[in-house]
């Protein structure tokens, strides 16, 4: 990975996108309209480890790439609960990153305003990552 979150699609190579895709998919699960179980947090934490990014980098990717693309699902009365296909996640994140700077900034701001919708889930993932780090 390129060491930090992408601010636009121009900052991501095709290789970066392929390396991030499974992480994007896992992080997008934090925006499903479902009751999460321990196995869900374990799966997301494993995706972070497999992507070979730090917890801080994963959080930046969550806040700046995934949350702006998926926060609307948590705000919807009838949000998605079954999950999204990989192609849809890819398309949605790349559409966010490919939009104009003002639109991207608005979506990031909107996601941060509603951070409480995913902050608890991220805390569970981060806890698992810290346990994994301590075990090494």
Rosetta silent file (secondary structure, phi, psi, omega in degrees, C-alpha in Angstrom):
SEQUENCE: XXXXXXXXXXXXXXXXXXXXXXXXXXXXXXXXXXXXXXXXXXXXXXXXXXXXXXXXXXXXXXXXXXXXXXXXXXXXXXXXXXXXXXXXXXXXXXXXXXXXXXXXXXXXXXXXXXXXXXXXXXXXXXXXXXXXXXXX
SCORE:     score description
SCORE:     0.000 S_00000001
   1 L     0.000  166.514 -174.242    0.000    0.000    0.000 S_00000001
   2 L   -84.433    7.608  172.197    1.077    3.541   -0.418 S_00000001
   3 L    90.927   -8.311  178.511    1.441    4.116    3.340 S_00000001
   4 L  -156.796  176.165  179.513   -1.526    6.409    3.881 S_00000001
   5 L   -74.266  158.177  178.909   -5.106    6.886    2.832 S_00000001
   6 L   -88.672  137.063  176.052   -5.910    8.025   -0.695 S_00000001
   7 L   -92.140  -22.249  176.871   -7.266   11.500   -1.178 S_00000001
   8 L  -157.097  167.690  179.967   -8.322   10.769   -4.757 S_00000001
   9 H   -64.998  -25.945 -179.762   -8.221    7.944   -7.281 S_00000001
  10 H   -65.281  -17.935  179.657   -5.193    9.549   -8.923 S_00000001
  11 H   -89.070   -2.361 -178.508   -3.181    8.619   -5.824 S_00000001
  12 L  -114.425  127.084  172.828   -3.977    4.903   -6.202 S_00000001
  13 L   -81.170  168.600  176.189   -2.322    2.584   -8.669 S_00000001
  14 H   -58.905  -37.853  178.634   -4.176   -0.461   -9.952 S_00000001
  15 H   -65.498  -41.693  177.461   -1.992   -2.490   -7.572 S_00000001
  16 H   -59.358  -43.916 -179.133   -2.954   -0.264   -4.610 S_00000001
  17 H   -61.541  -46.744 -179.440   -6.631   -0.767   -5.422 S_00000001
  18 H   -63.212  -38.606  178.821   -6.259   -4.543   -5.588 S_00000001
  19 H   -68.848  -32.420 -177.372   -4.365   -4.592   -2.266 S_00000001
  20 H   -84.346  -22.500 -169.525   -6.984   -2.392   -0.586 S_00000001
  21 H   -54.581  -47.056 -179.081  -10.084   -4.096   -1.943 S_00000001
  22 H   -66.662  -32.575  176.081  -10.382   -6.822    0.695 S_00000001
  23 H   -67.909  -45.237  176.238   -9.777   -4.215    3.403 S_00000001
  24 H   -56.341  -45.383 -179.050  -12.452   -1.934    1.915 S_00000001
  25 H   -61.361  -45.704 -179.608  -14.871   -4.874    1.837 S_00000001
  26 H   -64.419  -46.126 -179.614  -14.166   -5.789    5.458 S_00000001
  27 H   -65.556  -30.958  179.008  -14.416   -2.193    6.674 S_00000001
  28 H   -63.787  -24.078  178.099  -17.667   -1.690    4.747 S_00000001
  29 H   -63.247  -22.583  178.932  -19.205   -4.343    7.020 S_00000001
  30 H   -69.712   -8.833 -178.102  -19.044   -1.804    9.857 S_00000001
  31 H  -110.132   10.152  175.992  -21.804    0.109    8.028 S_00000001
  32 L   -76.854  151.162 -179.869  -24.291   -2.745    7.719 S_00000001
  33 L   -89.205   63.376 -178.036  -27.600   -2.410    9.502 S_00000001
  34 L  -137.916  162.940  172.568  -27.013   -5.494   11.647 S_00000001
  35 L   -82.722  119.503 -176.554  -26.140   -6.459   15.183 S_00000001
  36 L   -82.729  145.902  178.251  -22.431   -7.273   15.060 S_00000001
  37 L  -111.495  167.212  179.531  -20.972  -10.344   16.706 S_00000001
  38 H   -55.188  -39.322 -179.607  -17.435  -11.016   17.948 S_00000001
  39 H   -61.605  -32.041  178.284  -16.703  -12.994   14.768 S_00000001
  40 H   -65.558  -44.886  179.198  -17.503   -9.887   12.697 S_00000001
  41 H   -66.840  -38.210  177.380  -14.907   -7.806   14.545 S_00000001
  42 H   -61.164  -42.416 -179.222  -12.414  -10.670   14.321 S_00000001
  43 H   -63.753  -42.997  179.209  -12.929  -10.850   10.543 S_00000001
  44 H   -66.710  -43.346  178.586  -12.366   -7.112   10.095 S_00000001
  45 H   -61.318  -41.129  178.420   -9.260   -7.196   12.303 S_00000001
  46 H   -62.575  -37.243  178.317   -7.909  -10.139   10.288 S_00000001
  47 H   -65.120  -37.308  176.948   -8.441   -8.150    7.084 S_00000001
  48 H   -63.397  -47.087  179.521   -6.390   -5.281    8.535 S_00000001
  49 H   -61.328  -45.887 -179.263   -3.585   -7.680    9.432 S_00000001
  50 H   -64.450  -29.570  179.048   -3.742   -9.345    6.006 S_00000001
  51 H   -77.099  -10.027  179.142   -3.612   -5.946    4.285 S_00000001
  52 L    58.411   46.007  173.351   -0.347   -5.283    6.142 S_00000001
  53 L  -120.606  155.601  176.717   -1.357   -1.849    7.355 S_00000001
  54 L   -74.392  166.383  175.944   -1.115   -0.482   10.857 S_00000001
  55 H   -60.340  -38.868  179.069   -4.194    0.133   12.959 S_00000001
  56 H   -65.029  -41.966  177.676   -3.669    3.874   12.416 S_00000001
  57 H   -65.121  -40.871  178.960   -3.477    3.444    8.635 S_00000001
  58 H   -62.974  -39.472  178.294   -6.581    1.257    8.673 S_00000001
  59 H   -63.988  -40.936  176.969   -8.416    3.902   10.672 S_00000001
  60 H   -62.812  -41.638  177.851   -7.430    6.579    8.117 S_00000001
  61 H   -64.281  -42.299  176.660   -8.655    4.336    5.300 S_00000001
  62 H   -57.963  -52.710 -172.902  -11.881    3.759    7.236 S_00000001
  63 H   -72.456  -29.781 -172.792  -12.477    7.458    7.908 S_00000001
  64 H  -110.025  -16.758 -179.676  -11.417    8.855    4.532 S_00000001
  65 H  -115.073  -48.586 -173.239  -12.151    6.137    1.988 S_00000001
  66 H   -87.865  -51.058 -177.904  -14.797    3.738    3.315 S_00000001
  67 H   -56.312  -45.010  179.385  -16.939    5.755    5.751 S_00000001
  68 H   -62.443  -28.069 -179.700  -17.652    8.555    3.263 S_00000001
  69 H   -82.113  -24.548 -172.844  -18.765    5.946    0.725 S_00000001
  70 H  -122.083   -3.458 -176.545  -20.967    3.921    3.117 S_00000001
  71 H   -59.598  -31.766 -179.027  -22.147    6.203    5.938 S_00000001
  72 H   -58.792  -29.168  179.591  -25.455    6.764    4.160 S_00000001
  73 H   -65.356  -36.489  179.861  -26.353    3.121    4.809 S_00000001
  74 H   -75.459  -19.674  179.900  -26.256    3.641    8.560 S_00000001
  75 H   -90.415  -11.436 -177.406  -28.410    6.738    8.219 S_00000001
  76 L   -80.839  141.586  176.658  -31.051    4.976    6.114 S_00000001
  77 L   -64.783  -35.253 -179.766  -34.231    3.678    7.718 S_00000001
  78 L  -117.808   61.582 -177.357  -33.974    0.574    5.542 S_00000001
  79 L   -69.473  160.086  178.004  -30.199    0.129    5.379 S_00000001
  80 L   -66.298  137.726 -179.817  -28.428   -2.794    3.763 S_00000001
  81 L  -124.545  -16.228 -174.791  -27.902   -5.677    6.151 S_00000001
  82 L   -90.401  -13.597 -177.757  -26.684   -8.561    3.965 S_00000001
  83 L   102.175  166.123 -176.706  -23.445   -7.024    2.754 S_00000001
  84 L  -116.182  145.341  174.544  -22.196   -5.813   -0.579 S_00000001
  85 L   -66.472  152.628 -178.252  -20.472   -7.693   -3.387 S_00000001
  86 H   -52.682  -43.023 -179.347  -16.786   -6.906   -3.853 S_00000001
  87 H   -61.761  -37.648  178.629  -17.443   -5.168   -7.175 S_00000001
  88 H   -67.395  -42.995  179.181  -19.974   -2.843   -5.571 S_00000001
  89 H   -60.508  -47.518  179.103  -17.596   -1.920   -2.731 S_00000001
  90 H   -56.293  -50.016 -178.355  -14.848   -1.198   -5.248 S_00000001
  91 H   -61.262  -43.840 -176.236  -17.158    0.924   -7.391 S_00000001
  92 H   -67.334  -44.858  179.446  -18.556    2.851   -4.438 S_00000001
  93 H   -67.498  -43.947 -179.999  -15.189    3.701   -2.843 S_00000001
  94 H   -65.998  -33.202  176.049  -13.624    4.604   -6.193 S_00000001
  95 H   -64.475  -42.176  176.477  -16.636    6.779   -7.045 S_00000001
  96 H   -60.909  -50.819 -177.169  -16.120    8.641   -3.768 S_00000001
  97 H   -68.187  -24.015 -179.153  -12.388    9.017   -4.378 S_00000001
  98 H   -89.510   -5.876  179.509  -12.982    9.992   -8.006 S_00000001
  99 L   -75.871  168.851 -179.552  -15.444   12.766   -7.229 S_00000001
 100 L   -62.096  159.920 -176.452  -14.385   16.390   -7.119 S_00000001
 101 H   -57.659  -41.984 -178.794  -12.408   17.723   -4.167 S_00000001
 102 H   -65.685  -41.934  179.657  -15.374   19.643   -2.740 S_00000001
 103 H   -64.951  -43.674  177.848  -17.660   16.601   -2.965 S_00000001
 104 H   -61.004  -44.583 -179.446  -15.027   14.354   -1.334 S_00000001
 105 H   -62.369  -40.124  178.806  -14.506   16.875    1.466 S_00000001
 106 H   -62.688  -44.578 -179.439  -18.273   17.063    2.043 S_00000001
 107 H   -65.880  -39.513  177.244  -18.574   13.273    2.265 S_00000001
 108 H   -63.362  -44.257  178.104  -15.627   13.027    4.660 S_00000001
 109 H   -61.274  -45.085  179.113  -17.161   15.753    6.818 S_00000001
 110 H   -59.761  -43.564  178.854  -20.541   14.029    6.742 S_00000001
 111 H   -63.824  -39.660 -179.805  -18.929   10.739    7.800 S_00000001
 112 H   -70.098  -32.948  176.930  -17.080   12.467   10.637 S_00000001
 113 H   -65.292  -27.799 -179.134  -20.264   14.164   11.826 S_00000001
 114 L  -109.370   25.635 -177.828  -21.818   10.707   12.119 S_00000001
 115 H   -55.636  -31.716  179.580  -18.686    9.025   13.489 S_00000001
 116 H   -59.808  -18.998 -179.379  -20.676    7.760   16.464 S_00000001
 117 H   -73.488  -22.475 -178.503  -22.403    5.379   14.042 S_00000001
 118 L  -130.356   -6.010 -176.700  -19.196    3.379   13.513 S_00000001
 119 H   -61.572  -41.788  178.983  -16.794    4.459   16.270 S_00000001
 120 H   -64.043  -40.140  178.278  -17.847    1.701   18.677 S_00000001
 121 H   -65.326  -42.289  178.464  -17.401   -0.945   16.001 S_00000001
 122 H   -64.024  -37.537  179.044  -13.962    0.409   15.140 S_00000001
 123 H   -59.665  -38.253  177.101  -13.016    0.358   18.848 S_00000001
 124 H   -64.757  -42.535  178.258  -13.791   -3.377   18.901 S_00000001
 125 H   -65.122  -46.415 -178.785  -11.613   -3.946   15.843 S_00000001
 126 H   -60.736  -38.814  177.515   -8.802   -1.796   17.266 S_00000001
 127 H   -60.102  -45.731  179.505   -8.920   -3.764   20.513 S_00000001
 128 H   -63.519  -37.455  177.899   -8.473   -7.009   18.592 S_00000001
 129 H   -65.970  -38.864  179.111   -5.598   -5.493   16.643 S_00000001
 130 H   -67.312  -35.360  176.603   -3.870   -4.440   19.863 S_00000001
 131 H   -66.625  -39.189  177.889   -4.239   -7.968   21.242 S_00000001
 132 H   -63.510  -42.853 -179.895   -2.754   -9.353   18.029 S_00000001
 133 H   -64.209  -40.902 -179.442    0.161   -6.915   18.289 S_00000001
 134 H   -67.488  -30.430 -178.095    0.825   -7.866   21.908 S_00000001
 135 H   -74.147  -17.339 -178.507    0.821  -11.560   20.989 S_00000001
 136 L   -74.616    0.000    0.000    3.671  -11.072   18.484 S_00000001
